[in-house]
Amino acid sequence: MSKITKIIVSPYYLPIIPKLYEKGFDLIIKETCYGVMISGEEKDVKDAVDFLRKEFKNSVFIKDRGFPPGEKVRCRADRGGGGRPGFHQLEYEISMLPNIEKALNEIYKSDKKTIKKKKKRIGIDKLQSIIKENVPL
C-alpha cells in the first residue's frame, strides 16, 4: 500500500489530536500552526478522515498534502525558517472556512424535502419569443 498525508484544518479549536489518539489510529500525527497533519497508509488515513468527518461534521476541512511531515524539502527547520511555501494561501483559505461551514450546515440541517429544486430551464423557442416580444427592431 502507499502512504499519504492529509492536512486537517478548522476555524475553531477542536480536539482533533486527542480524538485521533483515543481511537488508536496507526498514523504519524503532527500539530502545526494551522491545524494537524496526518500521515500513514492510505487505508488508515481514510479511516481517520471518515472518523473526523463523522465526529466534527462540517467543522473540519481536509486536503491532500504532497509531502509527509518532516520532509526536508518542505520543513522550515531545514530551510532556515520563514513561512512555508503555500502557507499564506492556506491562511487565506482558513479565514473563509466559517462561511463555508455555515453554508454546509444550511444544506444538511434540513431534510431533502426542504431543499429548493432548481427551476426548469426554458427552451430555445420560448427564449426567442421573449426576445422578439421585448426587443424593438
ROMARMAR-601342 format. One record per residue: x, z, y of N, C-alpha, C in turn; residue in one letter. Coordinates in steps of 0.1 Angstrom, whole numbers, plus 5000, padded with zeros to 4 digits. Atoms other than C-alpha are relative to their C-alpha. Layout:
REM residues N
XZYXZYXZYA/...
END
This chain:
REM residues 137
500850004988500050005000500950005012M/499250014988501049965036499750125009S/500249894991501550225062499549955014K/500550044987499650205095500050125009I/500149904990499450405127498949975010T/501250014990496450475150500350105011K/500049914989496150635184498650055001I/501349954998493250865189500050075014I/500249944986492150955225498650045002V/501349954996489351135240500150045015S/500049964986488351205276499950155001P/500249855000487951575266501050064991Y/499249935010489951835248499150024988Y/500749985013488751815212501050054990L/499149955010490252005183500349904989P/499850115010491351685166501150044990I/498949975010494651805151499650124991I/500449905010493252135137499049954990P/501050065010490351935121500749924990K/499250085010492851695105500750094990L/499349915008494951975092499150074990Y/501049925008491852165080499649914988E/500550085011490751865059501249964990K/498950025009494251825044500449854998G/499550145001494951455051501549994999F/498650025003498251335039500549905011D/499750094989499351195073501250075008L/499249954990502051225099499150015013I/500949984988500251375129500950045012I/499149964988501851385164499150015012K/500749994988500251515195500849945011E/499350074989501151315226499350055013T/500649974987500351345263498749945002C/501250074998497451115259499050014988Y/500849985012496051215225500750034988G/499449985013497051205189500449874993V/499650115009498950965167499950044986M/500049975014498250955130500649884993I/499350115007500350755106500150044985S/499949985014500350715069499549884992G/500550115008499050505040498649955006E/501250064994496250275051498750074996E/501249935005493550445029499950145006K/500049864994494550795042499649995015D/500350014986494450685078498549965002V/501450044999491050505073499150124997K/500849885003489650825057500050105011D/499949914989490851035086499249945012A/500850064989489350785111498550024998V/501449985003486050795093499550145002D/500449864998486051175093499950035015F/500049974986486851185130498849945007L/501250064995484050945138498850084997R/501149925005481651155118499950135008K/499949874993482851475134499850005015E/500050004986483151375170499249895006F/500950114996480751075172500749915010K/499650094990481250875204501050065010N/499149944991483751115219501549974997S/498650045003486850975202500149855000V/499750145000488350635206501349984993F/498950025009490750495182500549855001I/499550145000493050195184501349994992K/498850025008495950045164501250025008D/498750004994499550115172501049934991R/499150085008502249885161501250074995G/498849935004504950145157499650144995F/500249875005505050475137500650105011P/499449904991505750805156501550014998P/498549985001509450845164500849874999G/499350125001510250475162501049985012E/499050004990513550425181499749905011K/500350114990512350105198499050065011V/501049964990509450295215500250155004R/499949854997510550665215500750025014C/499449974987511250785251501350084999R/498749925002513951025238501249914998A/499050105003515950725226500249905011D/499950104989515250505256500550075013R/499649944988516350765282498950055009G/501149944993512950895292499149905007G/500950094993510350745315498749984992G/501250045006506850625308500249904989G/499950105010506450435276499349875004R/500750134997505550065278498650014995P/501449995003501750045279499350135004G/500649874997501250405290499049995012F/500950014988499750305324498749934996H/501350065005497250075307499250094992Q/500749905008496350345282499450115009L/500549904990495950595311498849955007E/501250064993493550355329498849994990Y/501150015010491550295297499450144997E/500549865003491250675291499050045012I/500849974989489750705326498649944999S/501350065002486850475316499250054988M/500749955012486050655284498750085002L/501249934998483450895297498849905002P/501150104998481350595309499749934987N/500350075013481750415276499350094990I/500649905009480850735257498550015004E/501349984996477750775278499149884996K/500750125004476650415271499750004985A/500150005014477250455234498950104996L/501049905003475250775234498649965003N/501350054997472350605251499549914989E/500450095010472350335225499650074987I/500249945013472550565195499150125000Y/500849875000470450865207498649984995K/501450025004467150705200499949914988S/500150085012465850525170500049855005D/499950144997466050145168498749945007K/501350054994462350105179500150005015K/500049994985463150215215501049915007T/499050094994466049975220499349875003I/500850124995464649685241500649884993K/499650135005464749345225500349915011K/499650114990466349055243498849915002K/501150104998463848825259500449874994K/499750135006463548495242500449905010K/499550104991465348215258498949895002R/501050114998463247945274500749874995I/499550135005463647585261500449925012G/499550094989465247305280498949935007I/501250064993461847135287499450095010D/500649914991460547445303500950025012K/499049994989463747485324499949885009L/500050124991463547125336498749995008Q/501350004992459847165346500050105011S/499949904989460647475366500949955011I/499150064989463447295384499249895007I/500850104993461146995391499050065010K/501149934992458447225405500650065012E/499449914990460847425427501149935009N/498950074993463447175439499549885007V/500550124993462346925466501149894998P/499150125001463846575461500149935013L/
END
